[in-house]
Amino acid sequence: MELGLKGKVALVAAASKGLGRAAAMELAREGARVVVLARSDRLRTTADEIHSQTGADVLPIQADLTQGDQIEAAVRQALDRFGQIDILIVNAGGPPPGAFLSLKAADWEAAFQLTVMSAVRLCYAVVPHMVERGSGSIVATQSYTIKQPMANLILSNALRLAVVGLMKSLADELGPKGIRVNTINPAWTYTDRVEQLMADRAKRAGTTPEQEAAKAAAEIPLGRMGTVEEYGRAIAWLASPASNFIHGHALLFDGGAVRTPL
């Protein structure tokens, strides 16, 4: 399928590894020019990998997503280079695991800055440009836990719902201005973040990360975790003109893990 991404410019947050890297890679493979943001020193290596595998024009910008001034500077740099931003992929590393009584107020505040305010700041930096152009596509990566909370992930369970609420509200506000807004909500997709969660589960259960990964996969009707390549293809489609009538939607990328009918 032709996604209509050739010549588009996509800004992908938290793109040095994991789901962000997968999104940037597939958007580039489909012909988009890609701006990759992350605070990690690995960012330039990731940008070089994306360019070498796809031939796409890739601009790496080191930025901390919890710092509004760094996000604003990154967006200015992207616009100076490419003159436009057609796609915004809102993404950030997940907050740490923990049960309510194992966490402190400071943990909530840090997680709020990372999960919610990074999305708010990215949108404040990019949306005025999209409004001026009368077009754009925003996709926020969150989690299937918006449908069914997961044990020992109370920060993620609570705060990812806030981002989905933000995106649903923006869909109402921005749709008439030509800007589509959606979220994609993956279940287990094997990344460094999943390795961290499997290690946490194994420590609490007295098992191994491999055993916990097998248990998690067994909970999915397809019998396995998703791959980052599959995720990349899904988010590239959702962000692209090929899905132009998909708006205000919370897409589950979960292999059937969520059993609720709605």
C-alpha positions as CSV (number, residue, x, y, z in Angstrom):
1,M,0.0,0.0,0.0
2,E,1.2,3.5,-0.9
3,L,1.0,5.5,2.4
4,G,1.6,8.9,0.8
5,L,4.5,9.7,3.0
6,K,7.1,10.7,0.3
7,G,8.3,14.2,1.0
8,K,6.6,14.5,4.4
9,V,8.5,15.5,7.5
10,A,8.0,13.6,10.7
11,L,9.2,14.5,14.1
12,V,9.6,11.5,16.4
13,A,10.2,11.9,20.1
14,A,12.3,9.5,22.2
15,A,13.6,8.0,19.0
16,S,17.0,6.7,19.9
17,K,15.8,3.2,20.6
18,G,12.7,1.0,21.1
19,L,9.3,2.0,19.8
20,G,10.5,5.5,18.9
21,R,13.3,4.2,16.8
22,A,10.9,1.7,15.1
23,A,8.5,4.5,14.2
24,A,11.2,6.7,12.8
25,M,12.7,3.8,10.8
26,E,9.4,2.9,9.1
27,L,8.4,6.5,8.4
28,A,11.8,6.9,6.8
29,R,11.4,3.6,4.8
30,E,8.1,5.0,3.5
31,G,9.8,8.1,2.1
32,A,9.5,10.6,4.9
33,R,12.2,12.9,6.1
34,V,12.7,12.3,9.8
35,V,13.6,14.4,12.8
36,V,14.6,12.2,15.7
37,L,14.7,13.6,19.3
38,A,16.1,12.0,22.4
39,R,18.5,12.9,25.2
40,S,20.5,9.7,24.8
41,D,24.0,9.8,23.4
42,R,23.0,6.9,21.1
43,L,20.8,9.3,19.1
44,R,23.3,10.0,16.3
45,T,24.1,6.3,15.9
46,T,20.4,5.7,15.5
47,A,20.1,8.5,12.9
48,D,23.0,7.0,11.0
49,E,21.4,3.5,11.1
50,I,18.1,4.9,9.8
51,H,19.8,6.8,7.0
52,S,22.0,3.8,5.9
53,Q,19.0,1.5,5.8
54,T,16.5,3.8,4.1
55,G,18.5,6.5,2.4
56,A,16.2,9.1,4.1
57,D,17.2,12.5,5.2
58,V,17.5,12.2,9.0
59,L,18.1,15.1,11.5
60,P,19.1,14.0,15.0
61,I,18.5,16.6,17.7
62,Q,19.5,15.9,21.3
63,A,16.7,17.2,23.7
64,D,15.3,16.3,27.1
65,L,11.6,15.9,26.7
66,T,11.0,17.1,30.3
67,Q,12.5,20.5,29.4
68,G,10.2,22.8,27.5
69,D,12.9,25.1,26.2
70,Q,14.8,22.2,24.7
71,I,11.6,21.0,22.9
72,E,11.0,24.5,21.5
73,A,14.6,24.8,20.3
74,A,14.4,21.4,18.7
75,V,11.2,22.3,16.8
76,R,12.8,25.6,15.6
77,Q,15.8,23.6,14.4
78,A,13.6,21.1,12.5
79,L,11.7,23.9,10.8
80,D,14.9,25.8,9.9
81,R,16.1,22.6,8.2
82,F,13.0,21.3,6.5
83,G,10.5,24.2,6.6
84,Q,7.6,22.0,7.7
85,I,6.5,19.3,10.1
86,D,3.7,17.2,8.8
87,I,3.7,14.4,11.4
88,L,4.3,14.5,15.2
89,I,5.0,11.2,17.0
90,V,4.5,11.8,20.7
91,N,6.5,9.3,22.6
92,A,8.5,9.1,25.9
93,G,10.1,6.4,28.0
94,G,7.7,4.8,30.4
95,P,7.7,5.7,34.1
96,P,9.2,3.2,36.5
97,P,7.3,0.3,37.9
98,G,6.0,0.3,41.4
99,A,2.9,-0.2,43.6
100,F,1.2,2.8,45.2
101,L,2.8,2.5,48.7
102,S,6.3,1.9,47.2
103,L,6.2,5.3,45.5
104,K,6.4,8.8,46.8
105,A,4.9,12.1,45.6
106,A,8.2,13.0,44.0
107,D,7.9,9.9,41.8
108,W,4.5,11.0,40.6
109,E,5.7,14.5,39.8
110,A,8.7,13.1,37.8
111,A,6.4,10.7,36.0
112,F,3.9,13.4,35.2
113,Q,6.6,15.6,33.7
114,L,7.9,12.7,31.5
115,T,4.6,11.2,30.4
116,V,2.0,14.0,30.4
117,M,3.9,17.3,30.2
118,S,6.2,16.0,27.4
119,A,3.1,15.4,25.3
120,V,1.7,18.8,26.2
121,R,5.0,20.6,25.4
122,L,5.5,18.8,22.1
123,C,2.0,19.7,21.0
124,Y,2.4,23.4,22.1
125,A,5.6,23.5,20.0
126,V,4.3,21.9,16.9
127,V,0.5,22.5,16.7
128,P,0.7,26.2,15.9
129,H,2.8,25.4,12.8
130,M,0.3,22.7,11.7
131,V,-2.6,25.1,12.2
132,E,-0.9,27.7,10.1
133,R,-0.4,25.1,7.3
134,G,-3.9,23.7,7.7
135,S,-2.8,20.1,7.9
136,G,-0.9,17.6,10.1
137,S,-1.1,14.3,11.9
138,I,-0.3,13.6,15.5
139,V,0.0,10.1,17.0
140,A,0.8,9.6,20.6
141,T,2.2,6.2,21.7
142,Q,0.8,5.1,25.1
143,S,-0.2,1.6,26.2
144,Y,-2.9,-1.0,26.2
145,T,-3.1,-0.5,29.9
146,I,-5.5,2.4,29.1
147,K,-8.1,-0.4,28.8
148,Q,-7.0,-2.7,31.6
149,P,-4.5,-1.6,34.3
150,M,-1.5,-3.8,34.9
151,A,-0.2,-4.7,38.4
152,N,2.8,-2.8,39.7
153,L,2.5,-0.1,37.0
154,I,0.4,2.4,38.8
155,L,2.2,5.5,37.4
156,S,1.8,4.3,33.8
157,N,-1.8,3.1,34.4
158,A,-2.9,6.5,35.7
159,L,-0.9,8.9,33.6
160,R,-1.2,7.3,30.2
161,L,-5.0,7.8,30.5
162,A,-4.3,11.5,30.9
163,V,-2.5,11.6,27.6
164,V,-5.2,9.7,25.8
165,G,-7.7,12.3,27.2
166,L,-5.6,15.1,25.9
167,M,-5.4,13.6,22.5
168,K,-9.2,12.9,22.3
169,S,-9.8,16.6,23.3
170,L,-7.3,17.8,20.7
171,A,-9.0,15.7,18.1
172,D,-12.2,17.7,18.7
173,E,-10.3,21.0,18.6
174,L,-7.9,20.4,15.7
175,G,-10.0,18.2,13.4
176,P,-11.8,21.3,11.9
177,K,-8.3,22.8,11.3
178,G,-7.2,19.9,9.1
179,I,-5.1,18.1,11.8
180,R,-5.7,14.4,12.7
181,V,-5.0,13.2,16.2
182,N,-4.8,9.6,17.3
183,T,-3.1,7.3,19.8
184,I,-1.6,3.9,19.4
185,N,-1.5,1.6,22.4
186,P,0.8,-1.3,22.3
187,A,0.7,-4.4,24.5
188,W,3.9,-6.4,25.0
189,T,6.3,-5.5,22.2
190,Y,9.9,-6.6,22.9
191,T,12.1,-3.5,23.7
192,D,14.5,-2.4,26.4
193,R,11.5,-1.2,28.4
194,V,9.9,-4.7,28.3
195,E,13.2,-6.2,29.4
196,Q,13.1,-3.8,32.4
197,L,9.6,-4.9,33.3
198,M,10.3,-8.6,32.9
199,A,13.4,-8.2,35.2
200,D,11.2,-6.4,37.7
201,R,8.6,-9.2,37.6
202,A,11.2,-11.9,37.9
203,K,12.8,-10.2,40.9
204,R,9.4,-10.0,42.7
205,A,8.4,-13.6,41.7
206,G,11.7,-15.3,42.2
207,T,11.8,-16.4,38.6
208,T,13.8,-15.4,35.5
209,P,13.1,-12.6,33.0
210,E,12.8,-15.3,30.3
211,Q,10.1,-17.1,32.3
212,E,8.2,-13.9,32.9
213,A,8.4,-13.0,29.2
214,A,6.9,-16.5,28.3
215,K,4.1,-15.9,30.8
216,A,3.3,-12.5,29.3
217,A,3.3,-13.9,25.7
218,A,0.9,-16.6,26.8
219,E,-1.6,-14.0,27.9
220,I,-1.9,-12.8,24.3
221,P,-4.3,-14.7,22.0
222,L,-1.7,-14.7,19.2
223,G,0.7,-16.4,21.5
224,R,3.6,-14.0,21.2
225,M,4.7,-10.5,21.8
226,G,4.6,-8.0,19.0
227,T,7.8,-7.0,17.2
228,V,9.1,-3.4,16.8
229,E,8.9,-3.8,13.0
230,E,5.2,-4.6,13.3
231,Y,4.7,-1.6,15.5
232,G,6.6,0.6,13.1
233,R,4.3,-0.4,10.2
234,A,1.2,0.2,12.3
235,I,2.2,3.7,13.5
236,A,3.4,4.7,10.0
237,W,0.0,3.8,8.6
238,L,-1.9,5.6,11.4
239,A,0.2,8.7,10.9
240,S,0.0,8.7,7.1
241,P,-2.6,10.0,4.6
242,A,-3.5,6.4,3.9
243,S,-5.6,6.6,7.1
244,N,-7.1,10.1,6.5
245,F,-10.5,9.3,8.0
246,I,-9.1,7.7,11.2
247,H,-9.4,10.5,13.8
248,G,-9.7,10.7,17.6
249,H,-9.0,6.9,17.7
250,A,-7.2,4.9,20.4
251,L,-5.8,2.1,18.3
252,L,-4.9,-1.1,20.2
253,F,-1.7,-2.8,19.0
254,D,-2.1,-5.8,21.3
255,G,-2.5,-9.1,19.5
256,G,-6.0,-9.4,21.1
257,A,-4.7,-9.0,24.7
258,V,-7.5,-6.6,25.6
259,R,-10.7,-8.6,26.0
260,T,-13.2,-5.8,26.5
261,P,-15.6,-5.4,23.6
262,L,-15.2,-1.6,23.4
